């Protein structure tokens, strides 16, 4: 590979001669501007405004435009005289964990190749030190007329360098996040997690630029003089409007499972087995409770109709609702009648037992009164007999 820069890595007092090689390449298809009427090329010529004539590259220099519009010439000698220690050196300034580097800073990528046999030893030393420490090196270097920031890391057995943007070149994300407060439910997060798990991992080598392939096929067909093959129309975008987030997530999970060859029924069966472990028993309310809650329901405002595919689902639910209400009403009526019958039977039994108890109590009290009367009469008779005896004895004694 052709090098684009020659210099050295400054690692403390160790200097490692290297060559800088591009690690990436651009596969984009470039087009030329043409005149649509005759196909002629459109070219831009470098013309001096003062002389109104075309000039060559040797006659072109650099100049800085001041705020008032005046041009200040800057020569190559002026730039070469600047004290830049990194003009031909990649100067390592620190070693930090890779997590410290914000991915927003990462720019172009290069391979660093050891320049010559003497550079092999220190190059290998730096590579192995980076491997063992599991850190990356932060360095400064000059390329294409400016000083830049770089990150050195190990890729396989090669030291790679990523150009980094300076911290003040990263813009703050002000006004980018949604301004309104949005609440995400746990059910929506669960579906998003399920979609992520279904999409799974991907082999990066299997990803290709489909648009570039289509453009290449179009150009090949034009070159051969044939008619380009008609491409399938792209799916129309929804305009960024999400009608039902839950439905969109569920459809996405189904589509991802279908693409991976998984049946949707299997996923539903697993959920059914998990959900079948527990059962809930809902108590039916009585007829009186329903009649009491009916006016409150009638006074509530009507729910707006749903749009789109939800219409059939809501209609089916409405059809099922009267049958469920009739069944619940019948069950509640039977339960109430049974409870009333049982209450009447219990009331009769309690009444009978109370009457019997009252009768027995009255009988006992009457018997007690009779016995007491007999006892009092007997005592009175005994007293009268004793008094008569005493009177008789007195009469005999006086006679």
C-alpha positions in Angstrom: 0.0 0.0 0.0 1.2 3.5 -0.8 2.1 5.7 2.1 0.7 9.2 2.4 3.1 10.5 5.1 6.5 9.5 6.5 7.7 10.3 10.0 8.4 8.7 13.4 6.6 7.8 16.6 8.0 9.6 19.6 7.7 7.1 22.5 9.6 8.9 25.3 13.2 8.8 24.2 12.4 6.0 21.7 11.9 7.0 18.1 10.2 4.6 15.7 10.4 5.4 12.0 7.0 4.7 10.4 5.0 5.2 7.2 1.3 6.3 7.3 -1.1 4.3 5.1 -4.8 4.8 4.6 -6.8 2.1 6.4 -10.0 2.7 4.6 -11.1 3.3 1.0 -14.1 5.0 -0.6 -16.2 2.8 -2.9 -18.7 5.5 -3.8 -19.5 6.0 -7.5 -18.6 9.5 -8.7 -20.4 11.3 -11.5 -19.2 14.1 -13.8 -21.3 17.2 -14.6 -22.4 17.3 -18.2 -24.4 19.6 -20.5 -27.8 17.9 -20.8 -28.4 19.0 -24.4 -25.3 17.6 -26.0 -23.5 15.6 -23.2 -20.5 17.9 -23.1 -18.4 18.1 -19.9 -18.9 21.0 -17.5 -15.5 22.2 -16.3 -14.4 24.8 -13.7 -11.5 27.0 -14.7 -9.4 29.0 -12.3 -9.6 32.6 -13.4 -7.9 35.6 -11.8 -10.6 38.3 -11.1 -8.2 41.2 -11.7 -6.7 40.0 -15.0 -9.8 38.0 -16.1 -7.6 35.2 -17.4 -7.1 31.5 -16.5 -4.0 30.8 -14.3 -2.0 27.6 -13.8 -1.4 25.8 -10.4 2.1 27.2 -10.2 0.7 30.8 -10.0 -1.8 30.0 -7.2 -0.9 30.6 -3.6 -2.7 30.9 -0.2 -4.4 33.9 1.4 -6.5 34.6 4.5 -9.6 36.8 4.0 -9.9 39.3 6.8 -13.2 40.5 8.3 -13.2 43.6 6.1 -12.8 41.5 2.9 -9.1 42.2 2.4 -6.8 39.2 1.5 -3.6 38.6 3.5 -1.1 36.4 1.6 0.4 33.4 3.5 3.3 31.7 1.8 4.6 28.1 2.3 7.8 29.6 3.9 5.7 31.4 6.5 4.0 28.1 7.5 7.3 26.1 7.4 8.8 28.6 9.9 6.2 27.9 12.5 7.5 25.9 15.6 5.5 22.7 15.2 7.2 19.8 16.9 4.8 17.4 15.4 5.6 18.3 11.8 7.2 14.9 11.1 6.5 13.2 14.4 3.6 11.4 16.0 4.2 12.5 19.6 2.6 10.2 22.3 1.3 12.3 25.2 -0.6 9.8 27.3 -2.0 6.3 27.6 -5.7 5.9 28.6 -8.4 3.2 28.7 -10.2 2.9 25.4 -13.5 3.7 27.2 -12.3 7.2 27.8 -12.5 8.0 24.1 -15.9 9.4 22.9 -16.8 7.7 19.6 -18.0 11.1 18.4 -14.3 12.2 18.2 -13.2 9.3 16.0 -12.3 10.4 12.5 -10.2 8.9 9.7 -8.2 5.7 10.3 -4.6 4.8 9.3 -2.2 1.9 9.5 1.3 2.6 10.9 3.9 0.6 9.1 7.5 0.2 10.4 9.8 2.0 8.0 12.9 -0.2 7.6 14.5 -3.1 9.5 15.8 -1.0 12.4 12.2 0.1 13.3 11.0 -3.5 13.7 12.2 -3.9 17.3 10.8 -0.6 18.8 7.6 -1.0 16.8 7.0 -4.5 18.2 7.8 -3.3 21.7 5.2 -0.5 21.5 2.6 -2.9 20.0 3.1 -5.5 22.8 3.0 -2.9 25.5 -0.3 -1.6 24.2 -1.7 -5.2 24.1 -0.6 -6.0 27.7 -1.8 -2.7 29.2 -5.2 -2.9 27.3 -4.9 0.9 26.8 -4.7 3.2 23.8 -2.1 5.9 23.2 -3.1 9.6 22.7 -0.8 11.4 20.3 -0.5 14.7 18.4 0.7 14.9 14.8 0.6 17.3 11.8 -1.0 16.4 8.5 -2.3 18.4 5.5 -1.4 21.8 7.0 -2.8 21.4 10.5 -2.0 19.8 13.8 -4.3 16.9 14.7 -5.1 14.6 17.6 -4.8 10.8 17.2 -5.4 7.5 19.0 -3.1 4.6 18.6 -4.4 1.0 19.2 -3.5 -2.5 18.1 -5.4 -4.2 15.3 -4.3 -7.8 14.8 -0.5 -7.4 14.6 -0.5 -3.8 13.4 -0.6 -0.5 15.2 -3.5 1.6 13.8 -4.1 5.3 14.3 -7.5 7.0 14.4 -7.7 10.7 13.8 -9.6 12.4 16.6 -11.5 15.6 16.6 -10.4 18.2 19.1 -12.8 18.4 22.1 -13.9 21.9 21.1 -14.9 20.6 17.7 -17.7 18.4 19.2 -21.0 20.3 19.4 -23.3 20.1 22.3 -26.7 18.3 21.5 -28.8 21.3 22.4 -32.4 21.2 21.2 -32.0 17.7 19.7 -33.8 15.6 22.3 -37.6 15.6 22.4 -38.8 18.7 24.2 -42.1 17.1 25.5 -42.0 14.8 28.5 -42.7 11.2 27.3 -43.4 8.3 29.6 -42.5 4.8 28.3 -44.4 1.9 29.9 -42.8 -1.4 31.0 -44.8 -3.3 28.4 -43.4 -1.2 25.6 -39.8 -1.7 26.9 -40.4 -5.5 27.1 -41.5 -5.5 23.5 -38.5 -3.4 22.5 -36.2 -5.9 24.3 -38.0 -8.8 22.5 -37.4 -7.1 19.2 -33.7 -6.6 20.0 -33.3 -10.2 21.0 -35.1 -11.4 17.9 -32.9 -9.3 15.6 -29.9 -10.7 17.4 -26.3 -10.3 16.4 -25.0 -9.8 12.8 -21.8 -10.6 11.0 -20.5 -7.2 9.8 -18.9 -8.8 6.7 -22.3 -9.8 5.4 -23.5 -6.2 5.2 -23.3 -4.6 1.7 -24.2 -1.3 0.0 -27.3 -2.3 -1.9 -27.7 1.2 -3.4 -24.2 1.1 -5.0 -24.9 -2.3 -6.4 -28.1 -1.0 -8.0 -26.2 2.0 -9.5 -23.6 -0.3 -10.9 -26.3 -2.5 -12.6 -27.9 0.6 -14.0 -24.6 1.8 -15.5 -23.8 -1.7 -16.9 -27.2 -1.9 -18.6 -26.7 1.6 -20.1 -23.3 0.7 -21.4 -24.7 -2.4 -23.1 -27.5 -0.4 -24.6 -30.2 -2.3 -22.9 -33.1 -1.2 -20.7 -32.4 -1.2 -17.0 -34.3 -3.8 -15.0 -37.2 -2.4 -13.1 -36.6 -2.3 -9.4 -39.3 -3.2 -6.8 -40.8 0.0 -5.5 -39.6 0.9 -2.0 -42.1 0.7 0.8 -43.8 4.0 1.5 -42.7 5.7 4.6 -45.3 6.4 7.3 -44.4 10.1 7.4 -42.9 9.6 10.9 -46.3 9.2 12.5 -46.7 6.3 15.0 -50.4 5.5 15.4 -50.0 2.6 17.8 -46.5 2.0 19.3 -47.5 -1.3 20.8 -48.9 -2.7 17.6 -45.9 -1.5 15.6 -43.5 -3.3 18.1 -45.6 -6.5 18.0 -45.6 -6.4 14.2 -41.9 -5.8 14.1 -41.2 -8.8 16.4 -43.4 -11.0 14.2 -41.6 -9.8 11.0 -38.2 -10.3 12.6 -39.1 -13.9 13.7 -40.4 -14.7 10.2 -37.2 -13.4 8.7 -35.2 -15.6 11.0 -37.4 -18.6 10.2 -39.1 -18.7 13.6 -42.8 -19.4 13.8 -45.0 -16.9 15.6 -47.1 -19.6 17.1 -44.1 -21.0 19.0 -43.5 -17.7 20.6 -47.1 -17.4 21.6 -47.1 -21.0 23.0 -44.2 -20.2 25.2 -45.9 -17.2 26.6 -49.1 -19.3 27.1 -47.2 -21.9 29.2 -45.6 -19.2 31.3 -48.9 -17.4 31.8 -50.8 -20.6 32.5 -49.0 -21.3 35.7 -51.2 -18.8 37.6 -55.0 -18.3 37.4 -57.1 -15.5 38.7 -60.6 -15.8 40.1 -62.7 -12.7 39.6 -65.7 -12.2 42.0 -69.0 -11.4 40.2 -70.8 -8.4 41.6 -74.4 -8.7 42.6 -77.3 -7.3 40.5 -77.8 -4.4 43.0 -74.1 -3.4 42.7 -74.4 -3.4 38.9 -77.6 -1.3 38.9 -75.9 1.1 41.3 -72.8 1.5 39.1 -74.8 1.8 35.9 -75.7 5.5 36.2 -72.0 6.4 36.9 -71.0 4.6 33.7 -73.7 6.3 31.7 -72.6 9.7 32.8 -69.0 9.1 31.7 -68.1 10.6 28.3 -68.0 8.3 25.3 -64.6 6.9 24.4 -63.5 8.1 20.9 -63.3 5.5 18.2 -59.9 4.1 17.3 -58.5 4.5 13.8 -57.2 1.9 11.4 -56.7 -1.8 12.1 -58.0 -1.5 15.6 -61.6 -1.1 14.3 -62.2 -4.8 13.8 -60.7 -5.7 17.2 -62.9 -3.2 19.0 -66.0 -4.5 17.2 -65.3 -8.0 18.2 -64.8 -7.0 21.8 -68.1 -5.1 21.7 -69.9 -8.2 20.4 -68.5 -10.4 23.1 -69.4 -7.9 25.9 -73.2 -8.4 25.9 -72.9 -12.2 26.2 -70.5 -11.8 29.1 -72.8 -9.3 30.8 -75.9 -11.6 30.4 -74.0 -14.6 31.8 -72.7 -12.5 34.8 -76.2 -11.2 35.4 -77.8 -14.6 35.4 -75.1 -16.0 37.7 -75.5 -13.1 40.1 -79.3 -13.5 40.1 -79.1 -17.2 40.9 -76.6 -16.6 43.6 -78.8 -13.8 45.2 -82.0 -16.0 45.1 -80.2 -18.9 46.7 -78.8 -16.7 49.4 -82.3 -15.3 50.1 -83.9 -18.8 50.2 -81.2 -20.0 52.6 -81.7 -16.8 54.7 -85.5 -17.5 54.9 -84.9 -21.1 56.0 -82.5 -20.1 58.6 -84.9 -17.4 59.9 -87.8 -20.0 60.2 -85.5 -22.4 62.1 -84.4 -19.7 64.4 -88.0 -18.6 65.0 -89.1 -22.2 65.9 -86.3 -22.7 68.3 -87.0 -19.3 70.0 -90.7 -20.2 70.4 -89.9 -23.5 72.0 -87.5 -21.9 74.3 -90.1 -19.4 75.4 -92.7 -22.1 76.0 -90.3 -24.2 78.1 -89.3 -21.1 80.1 -93.0 -20.2 80.7 -93.8 -23.8 81.8 -90.9 -23.8 84.2 -92.0 -20.5 85.7 -95.7 -21.7 86.2 -94.6 -24.9 87.8 -92.4 -22.9 90.2 -95.3 -20.7 91.1 -97.6 -23.7 91.8 -95.1 -25.4 94.0 -94.5 -22.1 95.9 -98.3 -21.8 96.5 -98.6 -25.3 97.8 -95.7 -24.8 100.2 -97.3 -21.6 101.6 -100.7 -23.3 102.1 -99.1 -26.1 104.0 -97.2 -23.7 106.3 -100.5 -21.8 107.0 -102.3 -25.1 107.9 -99.5 -26.1 110.2 -99.6 -22.7 111.9 -103.4 -22.9 112.4 -103.1 -26.5 113.9 -100.4 -25.4 116.3 -102.5 -22.4 117.5 -105.6 -24.6 118.0 -103.5 -27.1 120.1 -102.2 -24.3 122.3 -105.7 -22.9 122.9 -107.1 -26.3 123.8 -104.2 -26.9 126.3 -104.8 -23.5 128.0 -108.6 -24.3 128.3 -107.8 -27.6 130.0 -105.4 -26.0 132.4 -107.8 -23.4 133.5 -110.6 -25.9 134.0 
